[in-house]
Amino acid sequence: MMSFESDYQAPTWYETADDKERKHFRNWLRGLLKTERVELTFKKKDGTIRVMKCTLLESELPETEQGKDTRKENESSMPVFDLDKKEWRAFRFDSITQINFTLGK
């Protein structure tokens, strides 16, 4: 009997999107994070799946950092405030597999 395992992972939507779609998605997600608490599911570099509750909502940021986000923005990842760990974390756009949020909560 032969066994075969594959490390193949289907590409995420972001990986297959064109530059215009990617930019639109990054702007949309940044805007959402500035107004809501969001639950992101993404694949970490080591292959494990992580679910993170995060935001960029000013009322949720540490007082010393409200309105002072000096982290460099780039096209591959985004810093966010992890609501469970109460620390800044980052995720890669191309690793996102799911986004959950409730508007106005």
DOTOR-441441 format. One line per 2 residues: number of its first residue (from 1); for each residue x, y, z of N, C-alpha, C, CB. Coordinates in steps of 0.1 Angstrom, whole numbers. Glycine has a CB too. Example, Ala and Ser with C-alpha at 12.3 -4.5 7.8 and 13.67 -1.06 7.14 Angstrom:
1 = 132,-57,78,123,-45,78,132,-33,78,113,-45,90 ~ 128,-22,71,137,-11,71,129,0,79,141,-6,57
//
This chain:
1 = 8,-12,0,0,0,0,9,12,0,-10,0,12 ~ 5,22,-8,13,34,-9,6,46,-3,16,37,-24
3 = 13,54,4,7,65,11,13,78,5,10,65,26 ~ 5,88,3,9,100,-3,4,112,4,5,101,-18
5 = 13,120,9,9,133,16,13,145,8,14,133,30 ~ 5,155,7,9,167,0,8,179,9,-1,168,-12
7 = 17,188,7,17,201,14,10,211,6,31,205,17 ~ 4,207,-5,-3,217,-14,-14,224,-6,-8,210,-26
9 = -15,237,-7,-26,245,-2,-31,253,-13,-21,254,10 ~ -44,253,-14,-51,261,-25,-47,276,-22,-66,259,-25
11 = -45,284,-32,-42,298,-30,-54,306,-24,-38,305,-43 ~ -51,315,-15,-62,324,-10,-67,333,-20,-56,332,3
13 = -78,339,-18,-83,349,-27,-73,360,-30,-97,355,-22 ~ -67,365,-19,-57,376,-21,-46,372,-30,-51,380,-7
15 = -41,360,-30,-30,355,-38,-34,355,-53,-26,342,-34 ~ -47,353,-56,-51,353,-70,-57,366,-75,-62,342,-71
17 = -58,376,-66,-64,389,-70,-53,397,-78,-69,397,-58 ~ -58,406,-86,-49,415,-93,-45,427,-83,-55,421,-106
19 = -36,435,-87,-31,446,-79,-42,456,-74,-20,454,-86 ~ -51,459,-83,-62,468,-80,-71,462,-69,-70,472,-93
21 = -74,449,-71,-83,442,-61,-76,441,-48,-86,428,-66 ~ -63,439,-48,-55,438,-35,-55,451,-28,-41,433,-38
23 = -53,462,-35,-53,475,-29,-67,478,-23,-49,486,-39 ~ -77,475,-30,-91,478,-26,-93,470,-13,-101,474,-37
25 = -89,457,-13,-91,448,-1,-84,454,11,-87,434,-4 ~ -71,458,9,-63,463,20,-70,475,26,-49,467,16
27 = -74,485,18,-81,497,22,-94,493,29,-84,506,10 ~ -102,484,24,-115,480,30,-112,474,44,-122,470,21
29 = -102,465,45,-100,458,58,-94,468,68,-90,447,56 ~ -86,477,64,-81,488,73,-92,496,78,-70,497,66
31 = -101,500,69,-113,508,73,-122,500,83,-121,512,61 ~ -124,488,80,-132,479,89,-126,478,103,-134,465,83
33 = -113,476,103,-106,475,116,-106,488,124,-91,470,114 ~ -107,499,117,-107,512,124,-121,515,130,-104,523,115
35 = -131,507,126,-145,509,131,-151,498,139,-154,513,120 ~ -145,486,138,-151,474,144,-140,465,150,-158,466,133
37 = -145,456,158,-137,444,163,-139,433,153,-141,440,178 ~ -127,427,149,-128,418,138,-121,405,143,-121,423,126
39 = -126,393,139,-120,380,141,-114,376,128,-130,370,147 ~ -101,375,128,-94,370,116,-89,356,118,-82,380,112
41 = -91,348,107,-84,335,107,-74,335,96,-95,323,105 ~ -62,331,100,-51,331,90,-41,320,93,-44,345,90
43 = -33,317,83,-23,307,84,-10,313,88,-22,298,71 ~ -4,309,99,9,314,103,20,309,94,12,311,118
45 = 32,315,95,43,310,87,47,295,89,55,319,90 ~ 44,291,102,48,277,105,37,267,101,50,275,120
47 = 26,272,94,15,264,89,4,262,98,21,251,86 ~ 5,266,111,-7,265,120,-17,276,117,-2,266,134
49 = -29,273,120,-40,282,118,-42,290,131,-54,274,115 ~ -44,303,130,-46,312,141,-59,320,139,-34,322,143
51 = -66,321,150,-78,330,151,-75,341,160,-91,322,155 ~ -76,353,155,-72,365,163,-83,375,163,-59,371,158
53 = -87,379,175,-97,390,177,-89,403,177,-106,388,189 ~ -91,412,168,-82,424,167,-90,436,162,-71,421,157
55 = -83,447,163,-90,460,159,-79,471,157,-100,464,170 ~ -83,482,151,-76,494,151,-85,505,157,-71,498,137
57 = -96,501,163,-106,510,169,-99,518,180,-118,503,174 ~ -98,531,179,-91,540,189,-95,537,203,-93,554,186
59 = -108,535,206,-112,533,220,-107,520,226,-127,533,220 ~ -101,511,217,-96,498,222,-81,498,223,-100,487,213
61 = -74,508,218,-60,509,218,-55,514,232,-54,518,207 ~ -43,510,236,-37,515,248,-37,531,247,-23,510,251
63 = -40,537,259,-41,552,259,-29,559,253,-43,557,273 ~ -17,554,256,-5,560,251,-3,559,236,7,554,258
65 = -11,551,230,-9,549,215,-21,553,207,-6,534,213 ~ -31,558,213,-43,563,206,-39,574,196,-54,567,215
67 = -42,572,184,-39,582,173,-24,583,170,-44,595,178 ~ -16,574,175,-1,576,173,4,563,167,6,578,186
69 = -3,557,158,2,544,152,13,548,142,-9,537,145 ~ 25,546,146,37,550,138,43,538,131,48,556,146
71 = 36,526,132,41,514,125,40,517,110,33,502,129 ~ 50,512,103,51,514,88,41,505,82,65,511,83
73 = 33,510,73,23,503,65,30,497,53,11,511,62 ~ 26,485,49,32,480,37,21,471,30,44,471,40
75 = 24,466,19,14,459,10,13,445,14,18,461,-4 ~ 22,439,22,21,425,25,15,422,39,34,419,24
77 = 17,431,49,11,428,62,6,440,69,23,422,71 ~ -2,438,80,-8,449,87,-7,447,102,-23,450,83
79 = -2,457,109,-2,456,124,-16,459,129,8,466,130 ~ -20,451,139,-33,453,145,-31,451,160,-44,443,139
81 = -41,455,168,-41,453,182,-49,441,186,-46,466,190 ~ -42,431,191,-48,418,195,-56,420,208,-37,407,197
83 = -69,419,208,-78,421,219,-77,411,230,-92,422,214 ~ -72,399,227,-71,389,238,-57,391,245,-72,375,232
85 = -47,393,237,-33,394,243,-30,408,247,-23,389,232 ~ -38,418,243,-36,432,246,-22,436,242,-37,434,262
87 = -18,432,230,-5,435,224,-7,437,209,6,424,227 ~ 3,444,203,3,446,188,8,433,182,12,458,184
89 = 1,429,172,5,417,163,3,421,149,-4,405,167 ~ 8,413,140,6,415,126,2,403,119,19,421,120
91 = -4,404,107,-8,393,99,-4,397,84,-23,389,100 ~ -2,386,76,0,388,62,-13,387,55,10,378,57
93 = -16,397,46,-28,397,38,-30,383,31,-28,408,28 ~ -20,378,25,-21,366,17,-23,353,25,-9,364,9
95 = -23,355,39,-26,343,47,-40,342,53,-16,343,59 ~ -48,353,50,-61,353,56,-70,343,49,-67,367,54
97 = -77,335,57,-87,325,52,-101,329,56,-83,311,57 ~ -103,337,66,-117,340,70,-117,353,78,-123,329,79
99 = -127,361,76,-129,374,84,-144,374,89,-127,386,74 ~ -145,376,102,-158,376,109,-159,389,116,-160,364,118
101 = -171,396,116,-173,408,123,-188,410,124,-166,420,116 ~ -192,418,134,-206,422,136,-206,437,135,-212,417,149
103 = -214,443,126,-214,457,124,-221,464,136,-222,461,111 ~ -215,475,140,-221,483,150,-220,478,164,-234,486,147
105 = -212,468,167,-211,462,180,-200,468,188,-210,447,180
//
